[in-house]
């Protein structure tokens, strides 16, 4: 992949397919453009705002839910003997 630069931590690519691949890997759709040093670059995500919204919070929430479910399962197994 040819990354021209990063903007707000998001890579700016030299081609649409690269931007679309990044978008798909990061749960985003589409692409938008920026001009960097006189060259049009392509960034995954339909808008810059969409590109910079992190899905990490969702993953963290899922991990907490799984952790809570595991704790509940452990408690259920412990309480099942009573």
PDB file of N, CA, C and O in Angstrom:
ATOM      1  N   UNK A   1       0.836  -1.188   0.000  1.00  0.00           N
ATOM      2  CA  UNK A   1       0.000   0.000   0.000  1.00  0.00           C
ATOM      3  C   UNK A   1       0.874   1.242   0.000  1.00  0.00           C
ATOM      4  O   UNK A   1       1.925   1.291   0.639  1.00  0.00           O
ATOM      5  N   UNK A   2       0.421   2.219  -0.717  1.00  0.00           N
ATOM      6  CA  UNK A   2       1.166   3.460  -0.770  1.00  0.00           C
ATOM      7  C   UNK A   2       0.442   4.520   0.056  1.00  0.00           C
ATOM      8  O   UNK A   2      -0.569   5.081  -0.365  1.00  0.00           O
ATOM      9  N   UNK A   3       0.983   4.773   1.229  1.00  0.00           N
ATOM     10  CA  UNK A   3       0.407   5.776   2.125  1.00  0.00           C
ATOM     11  C   UNK A   3       1.121   7.097   1.880  1.00  0.00           C
ATOM     12  O   UNK A   3       2.344   7.185   1.993  1.00  0.00           O
ATOM     13  N   UNK A   4       0.349   8.115   1.545  1.00  0.00           N
ATOM     14  CA  UNK A   4       0.921   9.439   1.312  1.00  0.00           C
ATOM     15  C   UNK A   4       1.280  10.114   2.631  1.00  0.00           C
ATOM     16  O   UNK A   4       2.347  10.714   2.767  1.00  0.00           O
ATOM     17  N   UNK A   5       0.383  10.009   3.586  1.00  0.00           N
ATOM     18  CA  UNK A   5       0.557  10.602   4.909  1.00  0.00           C
ATOM     19  C   UNK A   5      -0.561  10.065   5.795  1.00  0.00           C
ATOM     20  O   UNK A   5      -1.356   9.230   5.362  1.00  0.00           O
ATOM     21  N   UNK A   6      -0.621  10.534   7.009  1.00  0.00           N
ATOM     22  CA  UNK A   6      -1.772  10.260   7.863  1.00  0.00           C
ATOM     23  C   UNK A   6      -2.372  11.599   8.296  1.00  0.00           C
ATOM     24  O   UNK A   6      -1.657  12.584   8.481  1.00  0.00           O
ATOM     25  N   UNK A   7      -3.669  11.615   8.449  1.00  0.00           N
ATOM     26  CA  UNK A   7      -4.380  12.795   8.933  1.00  0.00           C
ATOM     27  C   UNK A   7      -5.227  12.328  10.106  1.00  0.00           C
ATOM     28  O   UNK A   7      -6.063  11.436   9.956  1.00  0.00           O
ATOM     29  N   UNK A   8      -5.014  12.923  11.264  1.00  0.00           N
ATOM     30  CA  UNK A   8      -5.711  12.516  12.481  1.00  0.00           C
ATOM     31  C   UNK A   8      -5.544  11.020  12.747  1.00  0.00           C
ATOM     32  O   UNK A   8      -6.452  10.365  13.258  1.00  0.00           O
ATOM     33  N   UNK A   9      -4.371  10.488  12.394  1.00  0.00           N
ATOM     34  CA  UNK A   9      -4.077   9.086  12.648  1.00  0.00           C
ATOM     35  C   UNK A   9      -4.638   8.114  11.624  1.00  0.00           C
ATOM     36  O   UNK A   9      -4.476   6.903  11.772  1.00  0.00           O
ATOM     37  N   UNK A  10      -5.296   8.624  10.587  1.00  0.00           N
ATOM     38  CA  UNK A  10      -5.901   7.792   9.554  1.00  0.00           C
ATOM     39  C   UNK A  10      -5.041   7.894   8.290  1.00  0.00           C
ATOM     40  O   UNK A  10      -4.695   8.998   7.868  1.00  0.00           O
ATOM     41  N   UNK A  11      -4.691   6.745   7.678  1.00  0.00           N
ATOM     42  CA  UNK A  11      -3.839   6.809   6.489  1.00  0.00           C
ATOM     43  C   UNK A  11      -4.544   7.400   5.276  1.00  0.00           C
ATOM     44  O   UNK A  11      -5.729   7.162   5.045  1.00  0.00           O
ATOM     45  N   UNK A  12      -3.788   8.175   4.512  1.00  0.00           N
ATOM     46  CA  UNK A  12      -4.246   8.747   3.249  1.00  0.00           C
ATOM     47  C   UNK A  12      -3.501   8.003   2.145  1.00  0.00           C
ATOM     48  O   UNK A  12      -2.274   8.064   2.068  1.00  0.00           O
ATOM     49  N   UNK A  13      -4.239   7.307   1.297  1.00  0.00           N
ATOM     50  CA  UNK A  13      -3.653   6.433   0.296  1.00  0.00           C
ATOM     51  C   UNK A  13      -3.601   7.089  -1.078  1.00  0.00           C
ATOM     52  O   UNK A  13      -4.294   8.073  -1.338  1.00  0.00           O
ATOM     53  N   UNK A  14      -2.773   6.532  -1.949  1.00  0.00           N
ATOM     54  CA  UNK A  14      -2.643   7.062  -3.305  1.00  0.00           C
ATOM     55  C   UNK A  14      -3.675   6.475  -4.260  1.00  0.00           C
ATOM     56  O   UNK A  14      -3.774   6.927  -5.401  1.00  0.00           O
ATOM     57  N   UNK A  15      -4.451   5.473  -3.822  1.00  0.00           N
ATOM     58  CA  UNK A  15      -5.450   4.884  -4.716  1.00  0.00           C
ATOM     59  C   UNK A  15      -6.747   4.560  -3.975  1.00  0.00           C
ATOM     60  O   UNK A  15      -6.757   4.360  -2.761  1.00  0.00           O
ATOM     61  N   UNK A  16      -7.827   4.515  -4.731  1.00  0.00           N
ATOM     62  CA  UNK A  16      -9.140   4.189  -4.173  1.00  0.00           C
ATOM     63  C   UNK A  16      -9.170   2.761  -3.608  1.00  0.00           C
ATOM     64  O   UNK A  16      -9.673   2.566  -2.502  1.00  0.00           O
ATOM     65  N   UNK A  17      -8.645   1.748  -4.338  1.00  0.00           N
ATOM     66  CA  UNK A  17      -8.707   0.389  -3.787  1.00  0.00           C
ATOM     67  C   UNK A  17      -8.035   0.250  -2.416  1.00  0.00           C
ATOM     68  O   UNK A  17      -8.515  -0.491  -1.559  1.00  0.00           O
ATOM     69  N   UNK A  18      -6.935   0.959  -2.217  1.00  0.00           N
ATOM     70  CA  UNK A  18      -6.264   0.919  -0.915  1.00  0.00           C
ATOM     71  C   UNK A  18      -7.149   1.523   0.169  1.00  0.00           C
ATOM     72  O   UNK A  18      -7.259   0.973   1.265  1.00  0.00           O
ATOM     73  N   UNK A  19      -7.777   2.651  -0.139  1.00  0.00           N
ATOM     74  CA  UNK A  19      -8.665   3.300   0.830  1.00  0.00           C
ATOM     75  C   UNK A  19      -9.858   2.409   1.148  1.00  0.00           C
ATOM     76  O   UNK A  19     -10.272   2.307   2.302  1.00  0.00           O
ATOM     77  N   UNK A  20     -10.409   1.764   0.124  1.00  0.00           N
ATOM     78  CA  UNK A  20     -11.561   0.886   0.321  1.00  0.00           C
ATOM     79  C   UNK A  20     -11.181  -0.349   1.144  1.00  0.00           C
ATOM     80  O   UNK A  20     -11.968  -0.811   1.970  1.00  0.00           O
ATOM     81  N   UNK A  21      -9.990  -0.877   0.921  1.00  0.00           N
ATOM     82  CA  UNK A  21      -9.514  -2.024   1.719  1.00  0.00           C
ATOM     83  C   UNK A  21      -9.380  -1.630   3.178  1.00  0.00           C
ATOM     84  O   UNK A  21      -9.804  -2.366   4.069  1.00  0.00           O
ATOM     85  N   UNK A  22      -8.787  -0.461   3.421  1.00  0.00           N
ATOM     86  CA  UNK A  22      -8.642   0.015   4.793  1.00  0.00           C
ATOM     87  C   UNK A  22     -10.016   0.196   5.433  1.00  0.00           C
ATOM     88  O   UNK A  22     -10.225  -0.187   6.585  1.00  0.00           O
ATOM     89  N   UNK A  23     -10.949   0.779   4.684  1.00  0.00           N
ATOM     90  CA  UNK A  23     -12.300   1.005   5.201  1.00  0.00           C
ATOM     91  C   UNK A  23     -12.943  -0.322   5.598  1.00  0.00           C
ATOM     92  O   UNK A  23     -13.514  -0.437   6.682  1.00  0.00           O
ATOM     93  N   UNK A  24     -12.852  -1.312   4.729  1.00  0.00           N
ATOM     94  CA  UNK A  24     -13.468  -2.617   5.012  1.00  0.00           C
ATOM     95  C   UNK A  24     -12.852  -3.262   6.253  1.00  0.00           C
ATOM     96  O   UNK A  24     -13.562  -3.853   7.067  1.00  0.00           O
ATOM     97  N   UNK A  25     -11.542  -3.148   6.395  1.00  0.00           N
ATOM     98  CA  UNK A  25     -10.860  -3.728   7.557  1.00  0.00           C
ATOM     99  C   UNK A  25     -11.203  -3.012   8.856  1.00  0.00           C
ATOM    100  O   UNK A  25     -11.031  -3.566   9.941  1.00  0.00           O
ATOM    101  N   UNK A  26     -11.686  -1.789   8.742  1.00  0.00           N
ATOM    102  CA  UNK A  26     -11.974  -0.982   9.929  1.00  0.00           C
ATOM    103  C   UNK A  26     -13.464  -0.715  10.118  1.00  0.00           C
ATOM    104  O   UNK A  26     -13.848   0.210  10.834  1.00  0.00           O
ATOM    105  N   UNK A  27     -14.302  -1.527   9.475  1.00  0.00           N
ATOM    106  CA  UNK A  27     -15.747  -1.424   9.671  1.00  0.00           C
ATOM    107  C   UNK A  27     -16.363  -0.165   9.109  1.00  0.00           C
ATOM    108  O   UNK A  27     -17.372   0.320   9.620  1.00  0.00           O
ATOM    109  N   UNK A  28     -15.764   0.368   8.057  1.00  0.00           N
ATOM    110  CA  UNK A  28     -16.264   1.606   7.458  1.00  0.00           C
ATOM    111  C   UNK A  28     -16.648   1.343   6.009  1.00  0.00           C
ATOM    112  O   UNK A  28     -16.292   0.308   5.445  1.00  0.00           O
ATOM    113  N   UNK A  29     -17.367   2.270   5.415  1.00  0.00           N
ATOM    114  CA  UNK A  29     -17.782   2.144   4.023  1.00  0.00           C
ATOM    115  C   UNK A  29     -17.339   3.363   3.246  1.00  0.00           C
ATOM    116  O   UNK A  29     -17.239   4.460   3.794  1.00  0.00           O
ATOM    117  N   UNK A  30     -17.074   3.165   1.963  1.00  0.00           N
ATOM    118  CA  UNK A  30     -16.779   4.270   1.066  1.00  0.00           C
ATOM    119  C   UNK A  30     -15.419   4.903   1.292  1.00  0.00           C
ATOM    120  O   UNK A  30     -14.569   4.375   2.009  1.00  0.00           O
ATOM    121  N   UNK A  31     -15.243   6.052   0.654  1.00  0.00           N
ATOM    122  CA  UNK A  31     -13.996   6.804   0.786  1.00  0.00           C
ATOM    123  C   UNK A  31     -14.285   8.279   0.530  1.00  0.00           C
ATOM    124  O   UNK A  31     -15.344   8.644   0.020  1.00  0.00           O
ATOM    125  N   UNK A  32     -13.335   9.099   0.890  1.00  0.00           N
ATOM    126  CA  UNK A  32     -13.388  10.528   0.583  1.00  0.00           C
ATOM    127  C   UNK A  32     -11.979  10.963   0.211  1.00  0.00           C
ATOM    128  O   UNK A  32     -11.037  10.178   0.321  1.00  0.00           O
ATOM    129  N   UNK A  33     -11.828  12.193  -0.222  1.00  0.00           N
ATOM    130  CA  UNK A  33     -10.527  12.652  -0.701  1.00  0.00           C
ATOM    131  C   UNK A  33     -10.002  13.819   0.125  1.00  0.00           C
ATOM    132  O   UNK A  33     -10.749  14.562   0.762  1.00  0.00           O
ATOM    133  N   UNK A  34      -8.689  13.941   0.081  1.00  0.00           N
ATOM    134  CA  UNK A  34      -7.961  15.091   0.619  1.00  0.00           C
ATOM    135  C   UNK A  34      -6.894  15.443  -0.411  1.00  0.00           C
ATOM    136  O   UNK A  34      -6.497  14.587  -1.202  1.00  0.00           O
ATOM    137  N   UNK A  35      -6.433  16.663  -0.415  1.00  0.00           N
ATOM    138  CA  UNK A  35      -5.303  17.048  -1.250  1.00  0.00           C
ATOM    139  C   UNK A  35      -4.091  17.178  -0.334  1.00  0.00           C
ATOM    140  O   UNK A  35      -4.108  17.922   0.646  1.00  0.00           O
ATOM    141  N   UNK A  36      -3.036  16.430  -0.678  1.00  0.00           N
ATOM    142  CA  UNK A  36      -1.801  16.449   0.108  1.00  0.00           C
ATOM    143  C   UNK A  36      -0.643  16.744  -0.832  1.00  0.00           C
ATOM    144  O   UNK A  36      -0.382  15.975  -1.757  1.00  0.00           O
ATOM    145  N   UNK A  37       0.043  17.836  -0.605  1.00  0.00           N
ATOM    146  CA  UNK A  37       1.173  18.281  -1.428  1.00  0.00           C
ATOM    147  C   UNK A  37       0.807  18.291  -2.918  1.00  0.00           C
ATOM    148  O   UNK A  37       1.587  17.851  -3.762  1.00  0.00           O
ATOM    149  N   UNK A  38      -0.379  18.793  -3.220  1.00  0.00           N
ATOM    150  CA  UNK A  38      -0.827  18.929  -4.595  1.00  0.00           C
ATOM    151  C   UNK A  38      -1.351  17.648  -5.222  1.00  0.00           C
ATOM    152  O   UNK A  38      -1.732  17.650  -6.393  1.00  0.00           O
ATOM    153  N   UNK A  39      -1.377  16.552  -4.469  1.00  0.00           N
ATOM    154  CA  UNK A  39      -1.854  15.274  -4.993  1.00  0.00           C
ATOM    155  C   UNK A  39      -3.146  14.875  -4.295  1.00  0.00           C
ATOM    156  O   UNK A  39      -3.273  15.034  -3.081  1.00  0.00           O
ATOM    157  N   UNK A  40      -4.104  14.360  -5.055  1.00  0.00           N
ATOM    158  CA  UNK A  40      -5.338  13.868  -4.453  1.00  0.00           C
ATOM    159  C   UNK A  40      -5.052  12.533  -3.778  1.00  0.00           C
ATOM    160  O   UNK A  40      -4.507  11.613  -4.388  1.00  0.00           O
ATOM    161  N   UNK A  41      -5.433  12.446  -2.500  1.00  0.00           N
ATOM    162  CA  UNK A  41      -5.289  11.215  -1.745  1.00  0.00           C
ATOM    163  C   UNK A  41      -6.665  10.698  -1.355  1.00  0.00           C
ATOM    164  O   UNK A  41      -7.635  11.454  -1.306  1.00  0.00           O
ATOM    165  N   UNK A  42      -6.736   9.419  -1.081  1.00  0.00           N
ATOM    166  CA  UNK A  42      -8.005   8.754  -0.803  1.00  0.00           C
ATOM    167  C   UNK A  42      -7.969   8.154   0.595  1.00  0.00           C
ATOM    168  O   UNK A  42      -7.015   7.472   0.969  1.00  0.00           O
ATOM    169  N   UNK A  43      -9.010   8.416   1.351  1.00  0.00           N
ATOM    170  CA  UNK A  43      -9.099   7.951   2.735  1.00  0.00           C
ATOM    171  C   UNK A  43     -10.367   7.131   2.896  1.00  0.00           C
ATOM    172  O   UNK A  43     -11.430   7.517   2.410  1.00  0.00           O
ATOM    173  N   UNK A  44     -10.256   5.999   3.580  1.00  0.00           N
ATOM    174  CA  UNK A  44     -11.413   5.156   3.834  1.00  0.00           C
ATOM    175  C   UNK A  44     -12.417   5.849   4.734  1.00  0.00           C
ATOM    176  O   UNK A  44     -12.040   6.611   5.624  1.00  0.00           O
ATOM    177  N   UNK A  45     -13.702   5.585   4.504  1.00  0.00           N
ATOM    178  CA  UNK A  45     -14.777   6.234   5.246  1.00  0.00           C
ATOM    179  C   UNK A  45     -15.436   7.281   4.372  1.00  0.00           C
ATOM    180  O   UNK A  45     -14.754   8.049   3.694  1.00  0.00           O
ATOM    181  N   UNK A  46     -16.750   7.314   4.385  1.00  0.00           N
ATOM    182  CA  UNK A  46     -17.473   8.220   3.488  1.00  0.00           C
ATOM    183  C   UNK A  46     -17.165   9.689   3.730  1.00  0.00           C
ATOM    184  O   UNK A  46     -17.210  10.494   2.799  1.00  0.00           O
ATOM    185  N   UNK A  47     -16.853  10.046   4.969  1.00  0.00           N
ATOM    186  CA  UNK A  47     -16.460  11.406   5.321  1.00  0.00           C
ATOM    187  C   UNK A  47     -15.275  11.324   6.272  1.00  0.00           C
ATOM    188  O   UNK A  47     -14.959  10.253   6.790  1.00  0.00           O
ATOM    189  N   UNK A  48     -14.629  12.445   6.497  1.00  0.00           N
ATOM    190  CA  UNK A  48     -13.506  12.434   7.435  1.00  0.00           C
ATOM    191  C   UNK A  48     -14.004  12.116   8.851  1.00  0.00           C
ATOM    192  O   UNK A  48     -13.348  11.396   9.603  1.00  0.00           O
ATOM    193  N   UNK A  49     -15.146  12.651   9.191  1.00  0.00           N
ATOM    194  CA  UNK A  49     -15.719  12.341  10.514  1.00  0.00           C
ATOM    195  C   UNK A  49     -15.985  10.854  10.658  1.00  0.00           C
ATOM    196  O   UNK A  49     -15.699  10.270  11.704  1.00  0.00           O
ATOM    197  N   UNK A  50     -16.530  10.235   9.616  1.00  0.00           N
ATOM    198  CA  UNK A  50     -16.801   8.793   9.661  1.00  0.00           C
ATOM    199  C   UNK A  50     -15.503   8.002   9.784  1.00  0.00           C
ATOM    200  O   UNK A  50     -15.460   6.980  10.469  1.00  0.00           O
ATOM    201  N   UNK A  51     -14.453   8.469   9.127  1.00  0.00           N
ATOM    202  CA  UNK A  51     -13.167   7.776   9.161  1.00  0.00           C
ATOM    203  C   UNK A  51     -12.535   7.832  10.549  1.00  0.00           C
ATOM    204  O   UNK A  51     -11.876   6.885  10.978  1.00  0.00           O
ATOM    205  N   UNK A  52     -12.739   8.942  11.241  1.00  0.00           N
ATOM    206  CA  UNK A  52     -12.058   9.118  12.522  1.00  0.00           C
ATOM    207  C   UNK A  52     -12.842   8.579  13.708  1.00  0.00           C
ATOM    208  O   UNK A  52     -12.307   8.491  14.813  1.00  0.00           O
ATOM    209  N   UNK A  53     -14.105   8.217  13.496  1.00  0.00           N
ATOM    210  CA  UNK A  53     -14.884   7.625  14.592  1.00  0.00           C
ATOM    211  C   UNK A  53     -14.352   6.226  14.825  1.00  0.00           C
ATOM    212  O   UNK A  53     -14.344   5.396  13.916  1.00  0.00           O
ATOM    213  N   UNK A  54     -13.916   5.970  16.024  1.00  0.00           N
ATOM    214  CA  UNK A  54     -13.303   4.687  16.356  1.00  0.00           C
ATOM    215  C   UNK A  54     -14.357   3.662  16.717  1.00  0.00           C
ATOM    216  O   UNK A  54     -15.345   3.973  17.381  1.00  0.00           O
ATOM    217  N   UNK A  55     -14.136   2.442  16.274  1.00  0.00           N
ATOM    218  CA  UNK A  55     -14.989   1.336  16.700  1.00  0.00           C
ATOM    219  C   UNK A  55     -14.399   0.663  17.932  1.00  0.00           C
ATOM    220  O   UNK A  55     -14.949  -0.324  18.421  1.00  0.00           O
ATOM    221  N   UNK A  56     -13.285   1.187  18.437  1.00  0.00           N
ATOM    222  CA  UNK A  56     -12.637   0.593  19.602  1.00  0.00           C
ATOM    223  C   UNK A  56     -13.549   0.592  20.815  1.00  0.00           C
ATOM    224  O   UNK A  56     -13.531  -0.357  21.599  1.00  0.00           O
ATOM    225  N   UNK A  57     -14.340   1.633  20.982  1.00  0.00           N
ATOM    226  CA  UNK A  57     -15.263   1.678  22.115  1.00  0.00           C
ATOM    227  C   UNK A  57     -16.264   0.547  22.066  1.00  0.00           C
ATOM    228  O   UNK A  57     -16.622  -0.019  23.099  1.00  0.00           O
ATOM    229  N   UNK A  58     -16.719   0.213  20.860  1.00  0.00           N
ATOM    230  CA  UNK A  58     -17.645  -0.908  20.722  1.00  0.00           C
ATOM    231  C   UNK A  58     -16.958  -2.206  21.093  1.00  0.00           C
ATOM    232  O   UNK A  58     -17.537  -3.046  21.781  1.00  0.00           O
ATOM    233  N   UNK A  59     -15.714  -2.374  20.636  1.00  0.00           N
ATOM    234  CA  UNK A  59     -14.989  -3.594  20.976  1.00  0.00           C
ATOM    235  C   UNK A  59     -14.777  -3.681  22.476  1.00  0.00           C
ATOM    236  O   UNK A  59     -14.924  -4.749  23.070  1.00  0.00           O
ATOM    237  N   UNK A  60     -14.436  -2.570  23.081  1.00  0.00           N
ATOM    238  CA  UNK A  60     -14.252  -2.560  24.523  1.00  0.00           C
ATOM    239  C   UNK A  60     -15.529  -2.933  25.248  1.00  0.00           C
ATOM    240  O   UNK A  60     -15.497  -3.675  26.230  1.00  0.00           O
ATOM    241  N   UNK A  61     -16.666  -2.419  24.765  1.00  0.00           N
ATOM    242  CA  UNK A  61     -17.945  -2.755  25.381  1.00  0.00           C
ATOM    243  C   UNK A  61     -18.228  -4.243  25.250  1.00  0.00           C
ATOM    244  O   UNK A  61     -18.693  -4.880  26.195  1.00  0.00           O
ATOM    245  N   UNK A  62     -17.944  -4.800  24.064  1.00  0.00           N
ATOM    246  CA  UNK A  62     -18.175  -6.222  23.866  1.00  0.00           C
ATOM    247  C   UNK A  62     -17.306  -7.044  24.815  1.00  0.00           C
ATOM    248  O   UNK A  62     -17.755  -8.054  25.357  1.00  0.00           O
ATOM    249  N   UNK A  63     -16.083  -6.616  25.009  1.00  0.00           N
ATOM    250  CA  UNK A  63     -15.200  -7.341  25.915  1.00  0.00           C
ATOM    251  C   UNK A  63     -15.733  -7.275  27.332  1.00  0.00           C
ATOM    252  O   UNK A  63     -15.670  -8.263  28.064  1.00  0.00           O
ATOM    253  N   UNK A  64     -16.254  -6.134  27.727  1.00  0.00           N
ATOM    254  CA  UNK A  64     -16.812  -6.019  29.064  1.00  0.00           C
ATOM    255  C   UNK A  64     -18.038  -6.904  29.221  1.00  0.00           C
ATOM    256  O   UNK A  64     -18.220  -7.541  30.258  1.00  0.00           O
ATOM    257  N   UNK A  65     -18.877  -6.945  28.194  1.00  0.00           N
ATOM    258  CA  UNK A  65     -20.073  -7.786  28.257  1.00  0.00           C
ATOM    259  C   UNK A  65     -19.664  -9.242  28.370  1.00  0.00           C
ATOM    260  O   UNK A  65     -20.221  -9.985  29.178  1.00  0.00           O
ATOM    261  N   UNK A  66     -18.680  -9.660  27.554  1.00  0.00           N
ATOM    262  CA  UNK A  66     -18.217 -11.033  27.625  1.00  0.00           C
ATOM    263  C   UNK A  66     -17.637 -11.320  29.003  1.00  0.00           C
ATOM    264  O   UNK A  66     -17.876 -12.382  29.578  1.00  0.00           O
ATOM    265  N   UNK A  67     -16.882 -10.378  29.521  1.00  0.00           N
ATOM    266  CA  UNK A  67     -16.300 -10.551  30.841  1.00  0.00           C
ATOM    267  C   UNK A  67     -17.388 -10.675  31.892  1.00  0.00           C
ATOM    268  O   UNK A  67     -17.308 -11.523  32.781  1.00  0.00           O
ATOM    269  N   UNK A  68     -18.410  -9.824  31.787  1.00  0.00           N
ATOM    270  CA  UNK A  68     -19.516  -9.902  32.735  1.00  0.00           C
ATOM    271  C   UNK A  68     -20.266 -11.216  32.587  1.00  0.00           C
ATOM    272  O   UNK A  68     -20.666 -11.822  33.581  1.00  0.00           O
ATOM    273  N   UNK A  69     -20.458 -11.659  31.345  1.00  0.00           N
ATOM    274  CA  UNK A  69     -21.129 -12.938  31.129  1.00  0.00           C
ATOM    275  C   UNK A  69     -20.325 -14.077  31.726  1.00  0.00           C
ATOM    276  O   UNK A  69     -20.885 -14.992  32.329  1.00  0.00           O
ATOM    277  N   UNK A  70     -19.016 -14.021  31.560  1.00  0.00           N
ATOM    278  CA  UNK A  70     -18.174 -15.064  32.142  1.00  0.00           C
ATOM    279  C   UNK A  70     -18.273 -15.046  33.662  1.00  0.00           C
ATOM    280  O   UNK A  70     -18.321 -16.097  34.301  1.00  0.00           O
ATOM    281  N   UNK A  71     -18.302 -13.857  34.232  1.00  0.00           N
ATOM    282  CA  UNK A  71     -18.437 -13.759  35.681  1.00  0.00           C
ATOM    283  C   UNK A  71     -19.782 -14.301  36.138  1.00  0.00           C
ATOM    284  O   UNK A  71     -19.877 -14.990  37.154  1.00  0.00           O
ATOM    285  N   UNK A  72     -20.831 -13.978  35.366  1.00  0.00           N
ATOM    286  CA  UNK A  72     -22.154 -14.484  35.717  1.00  0.00           C
ATOM    287  C   UNK A  72     -22.207 -15.994  35.592  1.00  0.00           C
ATOM    288  O   UNK A  72     -22.822 -16.666  36.420  1.00  0.00           O
ATOM    289  N   UNK A  73     -21.565 -16.534  34.562  1.00  0.00           N
ATOM    290  CA  UNK A  73     -21.539 -17.982  34.401  1.00  0.00           C
ATOM    291  C   UNK A  73     -20.799 -18.639  35.552  1.00  0.00           C
ATOM    292  O   UNK A  73     -21.214 -19.682  36.057  1.00  0.00           O
ATOM    293  N   UNK A  74     -19.715 -18.028  35.954  1.00  0.00           N
ATOM    294  CA  UNK A  74     -18.959 -18.583  37.076  1.00  0.00           C
ATOM    295  C   UNK A  74     -19.794 -18.548  38.350  1.00  0.00           C
ATOM    296  O   UNK A  74     -19.785 -19.494  39.137  1.00  0.00           O
ATOM    297  N   UNK A  75     -20.516 -17.448  38.543  1.00  0.00           N
ATOM    298  CA  UNK A  75     -21.362 -17.340  39.718  1.00  0.00           C
ATOM    299  C   UNK A  75     -22.479 -18.371  39.667  1.00  0.00           C
ATOM    300  O   UNK A  75     -22.819 -18.970  40.687  1.00  0.00           O
ATOM    301  N   UNK A  76     -23.057 -18.585  38.476  1.00  0.00           N
ATOM    302  CA  UNK A  76     -24.128 -19.549  38.341  1.00  0.00           C
ATOM    303  C   UNK A  76     -23.619 -20.958  38.651  1.00  0.00           C
ATOM    304  O   UNK A  76     -24.304 -21.745  39.305  1.00  0.00           O
ATOM    305  N   UNK A  77     -22.426 -21.262  38.178  1.00  0.00           N
ATOM    306  CA  UNK A  77     -21.872 -22.582  38.456  1.00  0.00           C
ATOM    307  C   UNK A  77     -21.597 -22.736  39.956  1.00  0.00           C
ATOM    308  O   UNK A  77     -21.807 -23.809  40.524  1.00  0.00           O
ATOM    309  N   UNK A  78     -21.135 -21.674  40.583  1.00  0.00           N
ATOM    310  CA  UNK A  78     -20.845 -21.733  42.004  1.00  0.00           C
ATOM    311  C   UNK A  78     -22.133 -21.903  42.808  1.00  0.00           C
ATOM    312  O   UNK A  78     -22.184 -22.663  43.775  1.00  0.00           O
ATOM    313  N   UNK A  79     -23.174 -21.175  42.386  1.00  0.00           N
ATOM    314  CA  UNK A  79     -24.440 -21.216  43.130  1.00  0.00           C
ATOM    315  C   UNK A  79     -25.270 -22.464  42.834  1.00  0.00           C
ATOM    316  O   UNK A  79     -26.212 -22.766  43.567  1.00  0.00           O
ATOM    317  N   UNK A  80     -24.930 -23.193  41.768  1.00  0.00           N
ATOM    318  CA  UNK A  80     -25.784 -24.325  41.392  1.00  0.00           C
ATOM    319  C   UNK A  80     -25.721 -25.445  42.410  1.00  0.00           C
ATOM    320  O   UNK A  80     -26.594 -26.314  42.402  1.00  0.00           O
ATOM    321  N   UNK A  81     -24.732 -25.466  43.284  1.00  0.00           N
ATOM    322  CA  UNK A  81     -24.636 -26.519  44.284  1.00  0.00           C
ATOM    323  C   UNK A  81     -25.511 -26.271  45.500  1.00  0.00           C
ATOM    324  O   UNK A  81     -25.593 -27.136  46.371  1.00  0.00           O
ATOM    325  N   UNK A  82     -26.161 -25.132  45.589  1.00  0.00           N
ATOM    326  CA  UNK A  82     -26.932 -24.812  46.780  1.00  0.00           C
ATOM    327  C   UNK A  82     -28.377 -25.167  46.636  1.00  0.00           C
ATOM    328  O   UNK A  82     -29.160 -24.955  47.562  1.00  0.00           O
TER     329      UNK A  82
END
